Structures are given as C-alpha cells and as structure tokens.
C-alpha cells in the first residue's frame, strides 16, 4: 500500500529548509521611512480596519535601519527624523482610533474622513498643536468634551455624521476659523457658539434646526453663514450685527419674511430661495450696497419694490417661480391705474441697474410683458424696462407735489394731510430720502402735531425744523436712518415722552438731553455705542431703555438703582464681560434682558428663568 494517502498532497521535499513566509505589512515600511523624514504620512484608501501600531509609534520607536546601519558617514541618516505633523487616514474602514494617538503630539493636520468611526478617543486632547481636524463622513453621534483642549484648532470639519447636539465646550475653541456641521441631526445650537468670535465660515446646512441662538450675532468676523435646508421660521435680529458677513444662505427653510439687515454693508450674496416669503420691502434692501447676488426663487412674492434700483452692484437676480404679476386687492389695482403702469408688472427701474447680467423670471404670472421679450434674455428685457421709465418734468412734479386731487391716494401724496388733521401725526417714512422736503413741514400750518415719523429714510442728521413743533410733539421716530449724532434741536423738544433712534450710527448722546424731564422711553438698538450713555442715568423719568445690539462693555449699577421708574432694560447682544451683582438691587426692574453677551455669569439656565430669577441670583452674589 502506498505510504501516501489516496488523493492527498505529496509533502514538500524542501520542507524545513525554506524560511517561513512573512505576512505582507498593511503599511509598507518604505512609507513609514519616508514619513520620518517628511513629517507627513498618507494612508488613505488602503482598506485599513485598524491603524498599525508602527504608525502611532513612528516617532517613539527606534527605526529598524538603526540596527543595520551604524555608519555615521552614510547617506541614510536615520537619526535625523522629523516629528509627524500630517496624518491622512481617509477612506478606510476604521471604527475606532487608539488612545495611542497621544504619541503624536506634534500633529498639525489629522484627516480621518470617510470611515466608520463612531467616537473619538479621550487622548485627542493631547494633540495640542492640531490646527485642522477632518472627521466628516463618519458615524459620530457625540463629541468628547476633551475637544476643548485643542486651543490651536482653526478648522473643524464634522459634516455627514450623526450629531444631535454640539457641546458647550466647543465655545472654548477660541481661534477656530472654519466649522462645518452640515448634514447631521442637530435640532438646536448651543449659545456657546457665540464665543467663536474668530469664525470665518460656519456651515449649518441640512440639519433640523428650528431656530438660531441670538448669540450667533457675536461672530463679528464671520464671512459665510450657510443655514440651507433646515426648519427655520425666522432669523434672530442679532444676525444684522454680523458686519463682516459676505454670504448668507437661508434656502429651503420656512421663512415667511426677510430679516432686516441694516449693518451688512459687506454682504455680497443673499440666498433665500425655497421659502414662503410674501413681501419684500425697502427696509430689506436699503443698506445692502455691496449685494451682487439676490436669490428669491420659489417664494410667494407678488410685488417687487422700486427700491430694487438701489442695489447698483447687483449682478444676478433670481425671482423665478413666485407670484409676480398677480394683482391682489383694490388698492393695488387703483395704484396701477393711476400710475398708468398696466403695461408691466415689474418696476421699470430694474432696467437702470448697471451691472445686472442675469434676471430669472420663469414661473411667474407676469402680465403686460410680451412672451417674446421675455424669451430674448436679460439684456433685451432690461432695455425694454429702461425704455418704459417715466421721467416727469420738474414743472409737472412740482404741480403734483403741491396739489392733491380727489383721486390722489394718501400714500401717494408728498404729505399725508389726513394724518395731520385727524391723527395729529406728521409722517414721511420709507421714502429713502436724504432730506425731508420743506413741503412736509409747511403742510402742518398751525396744526397741533404730537407724533413725528421720519423713519426708514437716508437721513444723516436730525431735521432742523423739527424744533418748530417743540410745544406739542411727544413722540419722535427717526429709526432706520444714518444719523450719527443727535442735534440740540431735538433736545429742545421738552415735552417728548418717546424717542425711537434704532438702526442708526449713533456713538454717543448729548448731555443736553438731561433737560428732557418727561422722557419715558428711548430706543437705541442697533447703533454703535461702546459705552452706556451717561446722560440716560440723569433722566429719572425713564421707564424703558432698549439699547440692544451695540458694543457696550459695562454698566453702572449704582446709577441705575437711582432710576426708580426704570422697569425695562434691554442690553442684549452687547460686549458685557461681567454683570455687576449690585444690579440685583434695581427693585423697579420688571424686564431685564442680557442674552447674547460674553459674560460667564449668570449662566444661560438662570437667564432662561426670567428677570426675577436673574435679579435674585445677582443679589445672592453681593459680598456681605
């Protein structure tokens, strides 16, 4: 019988003489050797399920060539190695990172995107030199608090994970410039993001956000904010204070109106398509002097205001799939008849925009513009509109201004005489005027005027003739202008009880305001105050002070305590680094708003409980 089993394999005659075959290493030794010299190691797309220990210990263990080459004069100078500063582990099958990552403290760039990582190791805190961390396209549900120790981090990419929240500790990344948390499961954003004052790019798109924290307005260096594809119903007013913002994306949300953006003079692109916006007014356009792209597609706009012509830098305007041209209501119909503009449903001033290269109007029920004109493209349409601009001669305009007919609507005449006679109100607002026409003041005659409204214009100073109403006027609204100082003429209105100066460029108030002994409320929000105006402390009749969204750094509680009638104080979105405990002794306060300031105490949880809780907390911290 054969000594070999039937069907069996004959033994290897060289068995026992051949050296055992070594397993092919996952990371070629040549790559490790080169990384010691360059400080960079790229192991992307290698099918790794684990990172070899030799990678973590690349700067710890003595290289194998040290035992083979002892000639100090050789070309292979193995002892002259460089610390690893860049490690790329992208597009592998990694599920975890070893705690041995702490052995690479010199890392500046760590790229582990496109893996299956579910969490980060606590040892990540040892990478104190890290400047860029890319952990996008993984399965991370929660960020470790140790991330806050990466004080040199400038770029943090977290998109396409499963994050449901951002930890408060993220606010400690003080020099972060880029943060991308798009395509996660975020339902809210921590107020601590307001501490990221160096952030330049912030991507929040494709989450489930229903609101943004007011503290986001503290990001004074932010240039790009992307909130596309969320559930936002409104935008906090503090966004208007992000003065460096150049690109704002709010597409595919649930917005019903545009926010007013008075200080975004650097804004170049505004994308608000796929929302439910129904109106676009002058207040939304008047300060966007740098805007080059305005995207409003798939909304419910019926009217485009004439003030669109103020956007001289506009290059692309997308109004496709709105309701432009659909007349709604008797007043609109009458106005169209009176202006003899039944021929077009777009403002003819569109034709005067010098830089407009693309005008998208598809999907609107436009009336009065022939289809063939629309089909010829933007330039032909603009020529058509420009040719229909009506330029009345000066004589005709003067006659219209001086004489109102029975058919003139109150809103179309220069002066609303009905408001003067019946409401005792002098009104000239939303005209974008740099001066108030003399005819407006002349129309008052001997009428007893109690209210003046010159808001939403382009005024740079308080109209001098306002002093003519000093014996009667008690309410003045000069909001949404460009006024830089309050004149003494306004200070002579000694019967004034309410004054609204919001959204101007004020930096101080004159001491002469102290004479306004009847003043009860003052609105100074969205100006440029760096100090709380001292004169307000000396007006004891004040009941309401609204001075949010400025740059105020401190307040004097000893002076506020003396204001025994002060019941409402709004200091939101300023630069208050601390709230003095003595403020708790302001017993008259019924509404105190402090949100959106960089102080640490009181914490957000206490602020959320309301004024009574805040004042009680402050009193508890007064030294005894």
Buried (B, 14 or more C-beta within 10 A) or exposed (E): EEEEEEEEEEEEEEEEEEEEEEEEEBBEEEBBBEBBEEBBBBBBEBEBEBBBEBBBEBBEEEBEBEEEBEEEEEEEEBEEBEBBBBBBBBBBEBBBBBEBBBBBBBBBBBBBBBBEBBBBBBBBBBBEBBBBBBBBBBEBBBBBBBBBBBEBBBBBBBBBBEBBBBBBBBBBBEEBBBBBBBBBEBBBBBBBBBBBBBBBBBBBBBBEBBBBBBBBBBBBBBBBBBBBBBEBBBBBBBBBBBBBBBBBBBBBBEBBBBBBBBBBEBBBBBBBBBBEBBBBBBBBBBBBBBBBBBBBBBBBBBBBBBBBBBBEBBBBBBBBBBBBBBBEEEEEEEBBEEEEBEEBBBBBBBBBBEEBEEBBBEBBEBBEBEEEBBEEEBEEBBEBBBEBEEEEEEEEEEEBEEEBEEEEEEEBBBBBBEBBEEEBBBBBBBBBBEEBBEBBBEBBEEBEBBBBBBBBBBBBBBBEBBBBBBEBBBBBBBBBBBBBBBBEBBBBBEBBBBBBBBBBBBBBBBEBBBBBEEBBBBBBBBBEBEEBBEBBBBBEBBBBBBBBBBBBBBBBBEEBBEBEEBBBBBBBBBBBEEBBBBBBBBEBBEEBBBBBBBEEEBEEEBBEEEBEBBBEBBBEEEEE
